[in-house]
Amino acid sequence: MQALSEVYAIPQEHLDFCATIGEIAREKIAPRSAEIDERAEYPWDIRKLLSEHDILGLPFPSEYGGTGTGTLMLNMAVEELAKVDASCALILMVQELGTLPIQLFGSDELKERFLPRCATGEWSPAFALSEPEAGSDPAGMKTTAVADGDEWVISGAKNWISNLGIADFYICFAITDREARRSTAFVVEADRPGFSVGKLEHKLGIRASPTGQPVFDEVRVPAANVIGEVG
């Protein structure tokens, strides 16, 4: 019988990469931590640093340009970054959260269009579910999406969304069938007409990670931007 110590052993390559990430965090990120928090300044230089060392590729499989090292390595990396700065750890965490719907349910076309550019760190996502009156309860959402030919028209506002204003695209959840209480997820690029950045939260901590209210004012997206099945 295999010993439990062997079953739960962390692969040496994970430990080596984790040690490298810890060194980067202590030497490059820790000296900037107080400054970026005080200024509530998104650390573009640190995002570039994480990208250059393949850390932003951790959430992604190798076929889309990621490291393909799995969830354990990703969580170990988040832990090392969070030891010195929670805002910088969120850069990696949101890189995973904001692309997870595409990874799990997106079409091959969506995966090819978005995942490689996130794996390199060129793009960052945002996960837009919570709303002012509904929290994270999808059944209570007010944001709607209405089909119009081969497009969907999204209207509403979200709240407490990480990466607000710096994300290249938003995973927006919207009600598509009010009577049946059915919702659908859409990819909404930040440069689409009708999208705007609303109120930013003034926070007591994790201030270098912008959080706030994205607004969708009749934003049109193609049917190809639907994640999974409608409803």
Secondary structure, DSSP 8 states (H G I E B T S, - for coil): ---HHHHT---HHHHHHHHHHHHHIIIIIHHHHHHHHHHT---HHHHHHHHHTTGGGTTS-GGGTS---HHHHHHHHHHHHHTT-HHHHHHHHHHHHTTHHHHHH--HHHHHHHHHHHHTTS--EEEE--BTTTBT-GGG---EEEEETTEEEEEEE--SEETTTT-SEEEEEEEEETTTTEEEEEEEETTSTTEEEEEE---SS-TTS-EEEEEEEEEEEEGGGEESS--
